[in-house]
Amino acid sequence: MKFYKFIIIALCVFFIAGCSNTANNPSSRTPTETLKALGEAGKKKDTVTIKKLLSKGSLELLDKSAKSQNQTSDGLLTRENGAPFQNINEYGAEKITGETATVEVKTELINQFETIPMVREDGEWKAALDKYAEDIMKRMTEQMKPLEQNSNTNIKPNTNQNSATNSELKSIQNRLKNK
């Protein structure tokens, strides 16, 4: 009878260990679960956990940003809306390709899906905010190209229209003086 109790207890322990929460086992987190954990840590202003969930490149970017603002990285993360992914409304598709992944998220600020890059470092998924910032810069550069092309066409204002407007203004001023 003792033998059966031992086996039942051992099976229960293995079952509970197998069903353990991914919060306690970071290496088993999916990229989406990592972003969710990052958002929760941000809400709690838990800078230690936030930093564990960010890629090395993201941490370097955070440190550079903090230095340029004469602050600490913890100071940036704990200020109002300083930590990333606190206000995610919806999680979309997750795509894993080897040691990189992307997760689509919809935030309160931008009511459309944004793609967040993830990288696996030391066996754990981490948010790659440095790559996200690079993607944003590329998109902005692409959006600015048509504006730059328009500014280089040397379009000159119609000076005749401006002179007509000036003469009309002088005429109105003269009429007002005469009244």
C-alpha positions in Angstrom: 0.0 0.0 0.0 2.9 2.4 0.8 4.3 1.7 -2.6 1.1 2.8 -4.4 0.9 6.0 -2.3 4.5 6.7 -3.3 3.7 6.2 -7.0 0.5 8.3 -6.8 2.4 11.1 -5.1 5.3 10.9 -7.6 2.8 11.1 -10.5 1.1 14.1 -9.0 4.4 15.9 -8.5 5.4 15.2 -12.2 1.9 16.3 -13.4 2.0 19.5 -11.4 5.6 20.2 -12.6 4.6 19.6 -16.2 1.7 22.0 -15.9 3.7 24.7 -14.1 3.0 28.3 -15.1 5.3 29.7 -17.8 5.9 32.7 -15.6 8.0 30.4 -13.5 9.7 28.8 -16.4 10.8 31.6 -18.9 12.4 29.2 -21.3 9.0 27.7 -22.1 7.3 31.0 -22.8 6.1 31.7 -26.4 6.9 35.1 -27.9 3.3 36.2 -27.2 3.6 35.1 -23.6 6.8 37.0 -23.3 5.1 40.2 -24.5 2.3 39.6 -22.0 4.7 39.2 -19.2 6.6 42.3 -20.3 3.3 44.3 -20.2 2.5 43.0 -16.7 6.0 43.8 -15.5 5.6 47.3 -16.9 2.3 47.9 -15.1 4.0 46.8 -11.9 7.1 48.9 -12.7 9.2 45.8 -12.1 12.4 46.9 -13.8 14.3 43.7 -13.0 11.7 41.6 -14.9 11.4 44.1 -17.7 15.1 44.0 -18.3 15.1 40.2 -18.3 12.4 40.2 -21.1 14.3 42.7 -23.3 17.0 41.6 -25.8 20.6 42.7 -25.4 20.2 45.2 -28.2 17.1 46.6 -26.6 19.0 47.1 -23.3 21.8 48.9 -25.1 19.2 51.2 -26.8 17.6 51.8 -23.4 20.9 52.7 -21.8 21.8 55.1 -24.6 18.4 56.8 -24.4 18.7 57.1 -20.6 22.2 58.6 -20.9 21.0 61.1 -23.5 18.3 62.2 -21.1 20.5 62.3 -18.0 18.5 59.5 -16.4 19.0 55.9 -15.4 17.4 53.1 -17.4 15.3 52.3 -14.4 14.1 55.9 -14.3 12.9 55.7 -17.9 11.1 52.4 -17.3 9.3 53.6 -14.2 8.0 56.9 -15.4 4.5 57.3 -16.7 4.1 55.0 -19.8 7.8 54.4 -19.8 7.8 50.6 -19.9 6.9 49.0 -23.2 3.7 47.1 -24.0 1.6 48.1 -21.0 -1.5 49.0 -23.1 -1.9 46.1 -25.5 -5.5 45.6 -26.4 -5.1 42.6 -28.6 -2.6 40.0 -29.7 -2.6 38.8 -33.2 -0.5 36.3 -35.3 2.7 34.9 -33.9 5.3 33.7 -36.5 8.5 31.9 -35.4 11.4 31.5 -37.8 14.4 29.8 -36.1 15.8 32.1 -33.4 13.6 35.1 -34.4 9.8 35.7 -34.2 7.2 38.4 -34.7 4.0 39.0 -32.8 1.3 41.3 -34.0 -0.2 43.6 -31.3 -2.8 46.3 -31.2 -2.3 49.0 -28.6 -4.5 51.8 -27.3 -2.5 54.4 -29.1 -2.4 52.8 -32.5 -5.7 51.1 -33.3 -4.1 48.8 -35.9 -1.7 45.8 -35.7 2.0 46.5 -35.3 4.5 43.8 -35.7 6.9 43.4 -32.8 10.2 41.5 -33.5 11.4 39.0 -31.0 14.7 37.1 -30.6 15.7 34.1 -28.7 18.7 34.7 -26.5 20.0 32.1 -24.0 17.0 29.9 -24.8 14.4 32.6 -23.9 12.2 34.8 -26.1 12.9 38.5 -25.7 11.4 41.6 -27.1 13.8 43.2 -29.7 12.9 46.9 -29.3 16.1 47.9 -31.1 14.9 46.1 -34.2 11.4 47.6 -33.8 12.9 51.1 -33.7 14.9 50.3 -36.8 11.7 49.1 -38.6 10.0 52.4 -37.6 12.9 54.5 -38.9 12.8 52.6 -42.2 9.1 53.1 -42.6 9.4 56.8 -41.8 12.2 57.1 -44.4 10.1 55.4 -47.0 7.1 57.7 -46.2 9.3 60.8 -46.4 10.8 60.0 -49.9 7.7 61.3 -51.8 7.8 64.5 -49.8 11.5 65.0 -50.6 10.8 64.4 -54.3 8.1 67.0 -54.2 10.3 69.5 -52.5 13.0 69.0 -55.1 10.8 69.8 -58.1 11.4 73.6 -57.5 7.7 74.5 -57.7 7.5 78.3 -57.4 4.5 80.2 -56.2 2.4 82.1 -58.7 3.7 85.7 -58.2 0.9 87.2 -60.3 -1.6 85.8 -57.9 0.2 87.3 -54.9 0.5 90.7 -56.5 -3.2 90.7 -57.4 -4.0 89.9 -53.8 -1.7 92.7 -52.6 -3.4 95.2 -54.9 -6.9 94.1 -53.7 -5.8 94.6 -50.1 -4.5 98.1 -50.9 -7.8 98.9 -52.6 -9.8 97.8 -49.5 -7.5 99.8 -47.2 -8.0 102.9 -49.3 -11.8 102.5 -49.3 -11.8 102.1 -45.5 -9.7 105.3 -45.1 -12.1 107.2 -47.3 -15.1 106.3 -45.1 
